[in-house]
Amino acid sequence: MNDGQPGESSPRLLALDEQIVRPVEVLLGEETTIGRESSNHVVVMRREVSRLHARIVYEDGRYVISDAGSINGTYVNGRKLDAPYTLRTEDVIGLGTGPALLKFSDPQATFVPDQLRYDERLLLFFFRGRALELTPGQTRLLRLLYRQRGRLCTRDECAMAVWGEPYDSATHAAALDQLVTTLRARLKQIDSHANLIRTRRGMGYVLEG
């Protein structure tokens, strides 16, 4: 836990909305609560925000956010939380519907260069500095997973990204599994230990890292 005095290097939440009582909340304790009630560390005076909406706890040197049973849900980078999420610097947090209300900033976060990178100009993926030769279908799938790193991408989301139509097990199951298998093989051609794409059986896929 950071138990020094607040400073420019302290992890913090930055307000993105004028209805947040304090513009900056420095994270120093084991738990930070967010909600509409005045007893919370971060008070958000918006009707869609629950009295106790979300919690951020300090665990093993990282800050982890979870929904606190709110009515309208907690979002990170536009995705609704269905499990605790480890915050990274520059993540934006939404409370219910509407725009993001808070941004997490950790000025002392260790910079870790992406082993997987997408070049928007060249429309190419690079893994450990080497360009990946992918089919259009592989590229569309990996682009979805890459943009939602650390999040479950459902099979329906994958089908929409690759084929532009809702997932149908009879039509898409084998083809989607094959795309994932070949993507993993491409990554292993560069690094035999690569294991970035994880399967959530019956649900979808997660790109880690």
DRENDREN-794686 format. One record per residue (C-alpha): residue in one letter; x, y, z; chain; residue number from 1. Coordinates in steps of 0.5 Angstrom, whole numbers. Layout:
<r res="a" X="X" Y="Y" Z="Z" chain="A" n="NUM"/>
...
This chain:
<r res="m" X="0" Y="0" Z="0" chain="A" n="1"/>
<r res="n" X="2" Y="7" Z="-1" chain="A" n="2"/>
<r res="d" X="2" Y="10" Z="6" chain="A" n="3"/>
<r res="g" X="7" Y="16" Z="4" chain="A" n="4"/>
<r res="q" X="4" Y="23" Z="4" chain="A" n="5"/>
<r res="p" X="0" Y="25" Z="-3" chain="A" n="6"/>
<r res="g" X="4" Y="27" Z="-8" chain="A" n="7"/>
<r res="e" X="4" Y="28" Z="-16" chain="A" n="8"/>
<r res="s" X="7" Y="21" Z="-16" chain="A" n="9"/>
<r res="s" X="1" Y="17" Z="-12" chain="A" n="10"/>
<r res="p" X="-4" Y="13" Z="-16" chain="A" n="11"/>
<r res="r" X="-11" Y="17" Z="-16" chain="A" n="12"/>
<r res="l" X="-18" Y="18" Z="-19" chain="A" n="13"/>
<r res="l" X="-19" Y="24" Z="-24" chain="A" n="14"/>
<r res="a" X="-26" Y="27" Z="-24" chain="A" n="15"/>
<r res="l" X="-28" Y="27" Z="-31" chain="A" n="16"/>
<r res="d" X="-35" Y="30" Z="-29" chain="A" n="17"/>
<r res="e" X="-37" Y="36" Z="-26" chain="A" n="18"/>
<r res="q" X="-42" Y="33" Z="-21" chain="A" n="19"/>
<r res="i" X="-36" Y="29" Z="-18" chain="A" n="20"/>
<r res="v" X="-35" Y="33" Z="-11" chain="A" n="21"/>
<r res="r" X="-27" Y="33" Z="-11" chain="A" n="22"/>
<r res="p" X="-24" Y="33" Z="-18" chain="A" n="23"/>
<r res="v" X="-18" Y="28" Z="-15" chain="A" n="24"/>
<r res="e" X="-18" Y="23" Z="-10" chain="A" n="25"/>
<r res="v" X="-11" Y="20" Z="-8" chain="A" n="26"/>
<r res="l" X="-11" Y="13" Z="-7" chain="A" n="27"/>
<r res="l" X="-8" Y="11" Z="0" chain="A" n="28"/>
<r res="g" X="-12" Y="6" Z="4" chain="A" n="29"/>
<r res="e" X="-14" Y="-1" Z="3" chain="A" n="30"/>
<r res="e" X="-21" Y="1" Z="0" chain="A" n="31"/>
<r res="t" X="-24" Y="7" Z="-4" chain="A" n="32"/>
<r res="t" X="-31" Y="7" Z="-4" chain="A" n="33"/>
<r res="i" X="-35" Y="10" Z="-10" chain="A" n="34"/>
<r res="g" X="-42" Y="12" Z="-10" chain="A" n="35"/>
<r res="r" X="-48" Y="18" Z="-9" chain="A" n="36"/>
<r res="e" X="-48" Y="17" Z="-1" chain="A" n="37"/>
<r res="s" X="-44" Y="23" Z="2" chain="A" n="38"/>
<r res="s" X="-40" Y="17" Z="6" chain="A" n="39"/>
<r res="n" X="-36" Y="15" Z="0" chain="A" n="40"/>
<r res="h" X="-29" Y="17" Z="-1" chain="A" n="41"/>
<r res="v" X="-31" Y="19" Z="-8" chain="A" n="42"/>
<r res="v" X="-38" Y="22" Z="-8" chain="A" n="43"/>
<r res="v" X="-42" Y="22" Z="-15" chain="A" n="44"/>
<r res="m" X="-48" Y="26" Z="-15" chain="A" n="45"/>
<r res="r" X="-52" Y="23" Z="-21" chain="A" n="46"/>
<r res="r" X="-58" Y="20" Z="-21" chain="A" n="47"/>
<r res="e" X="-56" Y="13" Z="-24" chain="A" n="48"/>
<r res="v" X="-51" Y="12" Z="-19" chain="A" n="49"/>
<r res="s" X="-52" Y="8" Z="-13" chain="A" n="50"/>
<r res="r" X="-51" Y="10" Z="-6" chain="A" n="51"/>
<r res="l" X="-45" Y="5" Z="-6" chain="A" n="52"/>
<r res="h" X="-44" Y="4" Z="-13" chain="A" n="53"/>
<r res="a" X="-37" Y="1" Z="-14" chain="A" n="54"/>
<r res="r" X="-30" Y="-1" Z="-9" chain="A" n="55"/>
<r res="i" X="-23" Y="0" Z="-11" chain="A" n="56"/>
<r res="v" X="-19" Y="-5" Z="-6" chain="A" n="57"/>
<r res="y" X="-11" Y="-5" Z="-6" chain="A" n="58"/>
<r res="e" X="-9" Y="-12" Z="-7" chain="A" n="59"/>
<r res="d" X="-2" Y="-15" Z="-8" chain="A" n="60"/>
<r res="g" X="1" Y="-8" Z="-10" chain="A" n="61"/>
<r res="r" X="-5" Y="-7" Z="-15" chain="A" n="62"/>
<r res="y" X="-11" Y="-3" Z="-15" chain="A" n="63"/>
<r res="v" X="-18" Y="-8" Z="-17" chain="A" n="64"/>
<r res="i" X="-24" Y="-5" Z="-18" chain="A" n="65"/>
<r res="s" X="-31" Y="-9" Z="-17" chain="A" n="66"/>
<r res="d" X="-38" Y="-7" Z="-18" chain="A" n="67"/>
<r res="a" X="-42" Y="-6" Z="-11" chain="A" n="68"/>
<r res="g" X="-48" Y="-9" Z="-13" chain="A" n="69"/>
<r res="s" X="-50" Y="-3" Z="-17" chain="A" n="70"/>
<r res="i" X="-57" Y="-2" Z="-20" chain="A" n="71"/>
<r res="n" X="-54" Y="0" Z="-27" chain="A" n="72"/>
<r res="g" X="-47" Y="-3" Z="-27" chain="A" n="73"/>
<r res="t" X="-40" Y="-1" Z="-27" chain="A" n="74"/>
<r res="y" X="-36" Y="0" Z="-33" chain="A" n="75"/>
<r res="v" X="-28" Y="0" Z="-35" chain="A" n="76"/>
<r res="n" X="-26" Y="2" Z="-42" chain="A" n="77"/>
<r res="g" X="-34" Y="2" Z="-44" chain="A" n="78"/>
<r res="r" X="-34" Y="-6" Z="-42" chain="A" n="79"/>
<r res="k" X="-39" Y="-7" Z="-36" chain="A" n="80"/>
<r res="l" X="-36" Y="-11" Z="-30" chain="A" n="81"/>
<r res="d" X="-38" Y="-18" Z="-29" chain="A" n="82"/>
<r res="a" X="-32" Y="-20" Z="-24" chain="A" n="83"/>
<r res="p" X="-26" Y="-16" Z="-21" chain="A" n="84"/>
<r res="y" X="-22" Y="-12" Z="-25" chain="A" n="85"/>
<r res="t" X="-14" Y="-10" Z="-24" chain="A" n="86"/>
<r res="l" X="-14" Y="-3" Z="-26" chain="A" n="87"/>
<r res="r" X="-8" Y="0" Z="-31" chain="A" n="88"/>
<r res="t" X="-6" Y="7" Z="-31" chain="A" n="89"/>
<r res="e" X="-11" Y="11" Z="-36" chain="A" n="90"/>
<r res="d" X="-17" Y="6" Z="-35" chain="A" n="91"/>
<r res="v" X="-23" Y="10" Z="-35" chain="A" n="92"/>
<r res="i" X="-29" Y="8" Z="-31" chain="A" n="93"/>
<r res="g" X="-36" Y="9" Z="-32" chain="A" n="94"/>
<r res="l" X="-42" Y="8" Z="-27" chain="A" n="95"/>
<r res="g" X="-48" Y="6" Z="-30" chain="A" n="96"/>
<r res="t" X="-50" Y="9" Z="-37" chain="A" n="97"/>
<r res="g" X="-47" Y="15" Z="-40" chain="A" n="98"/>
<r res="p" X="-40" Y="17" Z="-41" chain="A" n="99"/>
<r res="a" X="-34" Y="15" Z="-37" chain="A" n="100"/>
<r res="l" X="-34" Y="19" Z="-30" chain="A" n="101"/>
<r res="l" X="-27" Y="17" Z="-27" chain="A" n="102"/>
<r res="k" X="-20" Y="16" Z="-30" chain="A" n="103"/>
<r res="f" X="-15" Y="12" Z="-26" chain="A" n="104"/>
<r res="s" X="-8" Y="15" Z="-26" chain="A" n="105"/>
<r res="d" X="-1" Y="11" Z="-24" chain="A" n="106"/>
<r res="p" X="5" Y="16" Z="-25" chain="A" n="107"/>
<r res="q" X="9" Y="11" Z="-23" chain="A" n="108"/>
<r res="a" X="7" Y="5" Z="-26" chain="A" n="109"/>
<r res="t" X="12" Y="0" Z="-29" chain="A" n="110"/>
<r res="f" X="12" Y="1" Z="-37" chain="A" n="111"/>
<r res="v" X="11" Y="-6" Z="-40" chain="A" n="112"/>
<r res="p" X="12" Y="-6" Z="-48" chain="A" n="113"/>
<r res="d" X="7" Y="-9" Z="-51" chain="A" n="114"/>
<r res="q" X="9" Y="-16" Z="-54" chain="A" n="115"/>
<r res="l" X="3" Y="-16" Z="-59" chain="A" n="116"/>
<r res="r" X="2" Y="-9" Z="-62" chain="A" n="117"/>
<r res="y" X="-3" Y="-7" Z="-68" chain="A" n="118"/>
<r res="d" X="0" Y="-2" Z="-73" chain="A" n="119"/>
<r res="e" X="-6" Y="2" Z="-75" chain="A" n="120"/>
<r res="r" X="-3" Y="5" Z="-81" chain="A" n="121"/>
<r res="l" X="0" Y="-1" Z="-84" chain="A" n="122"/>
<r res="l" X="-6" Y="-5" Z="-81" chain="A" n="123"/>
<r res="l" X="-1" Y="-10" Z="-79" chain="A" n="124"/>
<r res="f" X="0" Y="-14" Z="-72" chain="A" n="125"/>
<r res="f" X="7" Y="-15" Z="-69" chain="A" n="126"/>
<r res="f" X="9" Y="-20" Z="-64" chain="A" n="127"/>
<r res="r" X="16" Y="-19" Z="-61" chain="A" n="128"/>
<r res="g" X="18" Y="-14" Z="-66" chain="A" n="129"/>
<r res="r" X="16" Y="-19" Z="-72" chain="A" n="130"/>
<r res="a" X="10" Y="-18" Z="-77" chain="A" n="131"/>
<r res="l" X="5" Y="-23" Z="-77" chain="A" n="132"/>
<r res="e" X="2" Y="-26" Z="-83" chain="A" n="133"/>
<r res="l" X="-5" Y="-27" Z="-82" chain="A" n="134"/>
<r res="t" X="-11" Y="-28" Z="-86" chain="A" n="135"/>
<r res="p" X="-17" Y="-23" Z="-86" chain="A" n="136"/>
<r res="g" X="-21" Y="-27" Z="-82" chain="A" n="137"/>
<r res="q" X="-15" Y="-28" Z="-77" chain="A" n="138"/>
<r res="t" X="-14" Y="-21" Z="-77" chain="A" n="139"/>
<r res="r" X="-21" Y="-19" Z="-76" chain="A" n="140"/>
<r res="l" X="-21" Y="-24" Z="-70" chain="A" n="141"/>
<r res="l" X="-15" Y="-22" Z="-67" chain="A" n="142"/>
<r res="r" X="-17" Y="-14" Z="-68" chain="A" n="143"/>
<r res="l" X="-23" Y="-15" Z="-63" chain="A" n="144"/>
<r res="l" X="-19" Y="-19" Z="-58" chain="A" n="145"/>
<r res="y" X="-13" Y="-14" Z="-58" chain="A" n="146"/>
<r res="r" X="-18" Y="-8" Z="-57" chain="A" n="147"/>
<r res="q" X="-22" Y="-12" Z="-51" chain="A" n="148"/>
<r res="r" X="-15" Y="-15" Z="-48" chain="A" n="149"/>
<r res="g" X="-16" Y="-18" Z="-41" chain="A" n="150"/>
<r res="r" X="-24" Y="-18" Z="-43" chain="A" n="151"/>
<r res="l" X="-28" Y="-24" Z="-45" chain="A" n="152"/>
<r res="c" X="-30" Y="-23" Z="-52" chain="A" n="153"/>
<r res="t" X="-36" Y="-28" Z="-53" chain="A" n="154"/>
<r res="r" X="-37" Y="-32" Z="-59" chain="A" n="155"/>
<r res="d" X="-43" Y="-28" Z="-61" chain="A" n="156"/>
<r res="e" X="-38" Y="-22" Z="-61" chain="A" n="157"/>
<r res="c" X="-33" Y="-26" Z="-65" chain="A" n="158"/>
<r res="a" X="-38" Y="-28" Z="-70" chain="A" n="159"/>
<r res="m" X="-40" Y="-21" Z="-71" chain="A" n="160"/>
<r res="a" X="-33" Y="-19" Z="-72" chain="A" n="161"/>
<r res="v" X="-31" Y="-24" Z="-77" chain="A" n="162"/>
<r res="w" X="-37" Y="-25" Z="-81" chain="A" n="163"/>
<r res="g" X="-41" Y="-20" Z="-79" chain="A" n="164"/>
<r res="e" X="-47" Y="-24" Z="-77" chain="A" n="165"/>
<r res="p" X="-50" Y="-27" Z="-70" chain="A" n="166"/>
<r res="y" X="-46" Y="-33" Z="-68" chain="A" n="167"/>
<r res="d" X="-50" Y="-40" Z="-70" chain="A" n="168"/>
<r res="s" X="-46" Y="-46" Z="-67" chain="A" n="169"/>
<r res="a" X="-48" Y="-50" Z="-73" chain="A" n="170"/>
<r res="t" X="-45" Y="-45" Z="-78" chain="A" n="171"/>
<r res="h" X="-39" Y="-42" Z="-74" chain="A" n="172"/>
<r res="a" X="-37" Y="-47" Z="-68" chain="A" n="173"/>
<r res="a" X="-32" Y="-51" Z="-72" chain="A" n="174"/>
<r res="a" X="-30" Y="-45" Z="-76" chain="A" n="175"/>
<r res="l" X="-29" Y="-40" Z="-70" chain="A" n="176"/>
<r res="d" X="-25" Y="-46" Z="-66" chain="A" n="177"/>
<r res="q" X="-20" Y="-47" Z="-73" chain="A" n="178"/>
<r res="l" X="-19" Y="-39" Z="-73" chain="A" n="179"/>
<r res="v" X="-17" Y="-39" Z="-66" chain="A" n="180"/>
<r res="t" X="-12" Y="-45" Z="-67" chain="A" n="181"/>
<r res="t" X="-9" Y="-42" Z="-73" chain="A" n="182"/>
<r res="l" X="-8" Y="-36" Z="-69" chain="A" n="183"/>
<r res="r" X="-5" Y="-39" Z="-63" chain="A" n="184"/>
<r res="a" X="0" Y="-43" Z="-68" chain="A" n="185"/>
<r res="r" X="2" Y="-36" Z="-72" chain="A" n="186"/>
<r res="l" X="4" Y="-34" Z="-65" chain="A" n="187"/>
<r res="k" X="8" Y="-40" Z="-63" chain="A" n="188"/>
<r res="q" X="12" Y="-40" Z="-69" chain="A" n="189"/>
<r res="i" X="15" Y="-33" Z="-66" chain="A" n="190"/>
<r res="d" X="15" Y="-36" Z="-59" chain="A" n="191"/>
<r res="s" X="14" Y="-43" Z="-58" chain="A" n="192"/>
<r res="h" X="12" Y="-41" Z="-51" chain="A" n="193"/>
<r res="a" X="6" Y="-36" Z="-53" chain="A" n="194"/>
<r res="n" X="0" Y="-37" Z="-49" chain="A" n="195"/>
<r res="l" X="-4" Y="-31" Z="-50" chain="A" n="196"/>
<r res="i" X="-11" Y="-33" Z="-52" chain="A" n="197"/>
<r res="r" X="-15" Y="-37" Z="-47" chain="A" n="198"/>
<r res="t" X="-21" Y="-40" Z="-48" chain="A" n="199"/>
<r res="r" X="-27" Y="-39" Z="-43" chain="A" n="200"/>
<r res="r" X="-31" Y="-46" Z="-45" chain="A" n="201"/>
<r res="g" X="-38" Y="-45" Z="-48" chain="A" n="202"/>
<r res="m" X="-37" Y="-37" Z="-47" chain="A" n="203"/>
<r res="g" X="-31" Y="-34" Z="-51" chain="A" n="204"/>
<r res="y" X="-24" Y="-32" Z="-51" chain="A" n="205"/>
<r res="v" X="-20" Y="-27" Z="-48" chain="A" n="206"/>
<r res="l" X="-13" Y="-24" Z="-50" chain="A" n="207"/>
<r res="e" X="-8" Y="-24" Z="-44" chain="A" n="208"/>
<r res="g" X="-2" Y="-19" Z="-43" chain="A" n="209"/>
